[in-house]
């Protein structure tokens, strides 16, 4: 027989567990997600009047804890996101910003979901015909590639490649001008 019941933070399925399972990581039988079995939090029998700073510390230590399903960090129950990794707690999903039509054609014209480094690389590549911005187009292009690889939801690889290619051509021209002026 179970000692207590709790809900899965992912699928909200009611689960039963014994007291010796508190604090352990288990798989939910309904959704197979990894969850932490809630810990028992004991509250003091007598509450004394404390100064403001000490009262705040006492409230934080007596708050019910929620463990992050992603990294296992202990968080307060009222936290929306994990304090360590930023994962959404309580089975909530991240807010989705509706930007209208998110088609490839619209992304080509407007910087929707595009890396800022990719935009900078594209413009610096365009102005690299003036030769001076060319090395900066290469640098921002490399930073854009790293940004796009780290954030799979960002776009702009075409502008990045354009910026790098034009930056290389402009840098070759800049070096040629410098060598020609040295003679």
C-alpha positions in Angstrom: 0.0 0.0 0.0 1.3 3.5 -0.9 2.1 6.1 1.8 1.4 9.1 -0.4 0.3 10.2 -3.9 1.6 12.8 -6.2 1.2 13.9 -9.9 3.7 13.4 -12.7 4.9 16.9 -13.7 4.8 15.9 -17.4 1.5 14.1 -17.9 -0.3 14.9 -14.6 -0.9 11.2 -14.0 -1.7 10.5 -10.3 1.1 8.2 -8.9 1.5 6.4 -5.6 4.8 5.9 -3.8 6.1 4.8 -0.4 8.0 7.1 2.0 11.3 5.3 1.3 11.1 6.4 -2.4 11.1 10.1 -1.6 13.9 12.0 -3.4 14.6 9.2 -5.9 14.4 9.5 -9.7 11.9 7.2 -11.3 10.3 6.7 -14.7 6.6 7.6 -14.9 4.7 4.5 -15.9 2.3 6.6 -18.1 4.7 8.8 -20.1 8.1 7.2 -19.4 9.6 10.6 -18.4 12.2 10.8 -15.6 10.7 12.4 -12.5 11.8 13.0 -8.9 9.6 11.6 -6.2 8.7 14.6 -4.0 10.7 14.9 -0.7 9.0 15.2 2.6 9.3 18.8 4.0 8.9 19.1 7.7 7.6 22.4 9.0 8.5 23.8 12.4 6.0 23.3 15.2 6.4 26.8 16.6 7.1 29.9 14.5 9.0 32.7 16.2 9.0 36.3 15.1 12.3 36.8 13.2 13.8 39.9 11.7 13.1 40.4 8.0 16.3 38.9 6.6 16.1 35.8 8.8 12.4 35.4 8.1 13.1 35.4 4.4 15.7 32.7 4.8 13.3 30.6 7.0 10.6 30.9 4.3 13.0 29.7 1.6 14.1 26.7 3.6 10.6 25.6 4.5 9.2 26.0 0.9 8.3 22.8 -0.9 11.0 21.7 -3.3 10.6 20.6 -6.9 13.4 18.9 -8.7 14.2 19.7 -12.3 13.6 16.7 -14.6 16.4 17.7 -16.9 19.3 18.4 -14.5 18.0 17.4 -11.0 18.5 20.9 -9.5 16.3 21.6 -6.4 13.9 24.5 -7.1 11.1 26.1 -5.2 7.7 24.9 -6.1 6.6 28.3 -7.4 9.6 28.5 -9.9 8.5 28.6 -13.5 11.9 27.6 -14.8 14.9 25.7 -13.3 17.4 28.0 -11.7 20.4 26.0 -13.1 19.5 25.0 -16.7 16.3 27.0 -17.5 14.2 23.9 -18.2 10.4 24.6 -17.8 9.1 23.0 -14.6 5.6 21.6 -13.7 5.0 20.2 -17.2 4.6 23.7 -18.7 5.7 24.4 -22.2 7.8 27.4 -23.2 5.8 30.3 -24.5 5.5 30.4 -28.2 5.6 33.8 -29.9 3.3 33.9 -32.9 5.0 35.8 -35.7 2.5 35.2 -38.4 3.5 33.3 -41.4 6.9 31.6 -40.6 7.5 30.4 -44.2 10.9 30.2 -45.9 9.9 33.0 -48.3 9.1 35.4 -45.5 12.3 34.5 -43.6 14.3 35.3 -46.8 12.9 38.9 -46.8 12.6 39.6 -43.0 15.0 38.6 -40.2 12.5 36.2 -38.6 14.3 33.7 -36.5 17.6 34.7 -38.0 20.9 35.0 -36.1 22.0 38.6 -35.6 25.5 37.5 -36.5 24.3 36.2 -39.8 22.6 39.5 -40.6 25.8 41.4 -39.7 27.9 39.0 -41.8 25.6 39.5 -44.8 25.8 43.2 -44.7 29.5 43.3 -44.0 30.0 40.9 -47.0 28.0 43.3 -49.1 30.1 46.2 -48.1 33.4 44.2 -48.4 33.7 45.6 -52.0 35.0 48.7 -50.2 37.8 46.3 -48.9 38.0 47.6 -45.3 34.9 45.7 -43.9 36.0 42.4 -45.5 37.9 40.9 -42.5 35.0 41.8 -40.3 32.7 39.9 -42.6 34.7 36.8 -42.2 34.8 37.2 -38.4 31.0 37.8 -38.0 30.4 34.9 -40.4 32.4 32.5 -38.2 30.4 33.8 -35.2 27.2 33.3 -37.1 28.0 29.7 -37.9 28.7 29.0 -34.2 25.4 30.8 -33.2 23.3 28.8 -35.7 24.9 25.5 -34.7 24.2 26.2 -31.0 20.6 27.3 -31.6 18.8 24.9 -34.0 15.8 27.3 -34.2 17.9 30.1 -35.8 18.4 30.5 -39.6 20.7 32.6 -41.8 23.3 30.2 -43.1 22.9 31.6 -46.6 23.7 35.1 -45.5 26.6 33.8 -43.4 28.2 31.9 -46.4 27.7 35.0 -48.6 29.4 37.2 -45.9 32.3 34.8 -45.6 32.9 34.4 -49.4 32.7 38.1 -50.0 34.9 38.7 -47.0 37.5 36.4 -48.3 37.4 38.0 -51.7 37.5 41.5 -50.2 40.4 40.6 -47.9 42.4 39.2 -50.9 41.7 42.6 -52.6 42.7 44.5 -49.4 46.0 42.5 -49.2 46.7 43.2 -52.9 46.1 47.0 -52.4 48.4 47.0 -49.3 51.2 45.1 -51.2 50.8 47.4 -54.3 51.2 50.5 -52.1 54.3 49.2 -50.4 56.3 49.2 -53.7 
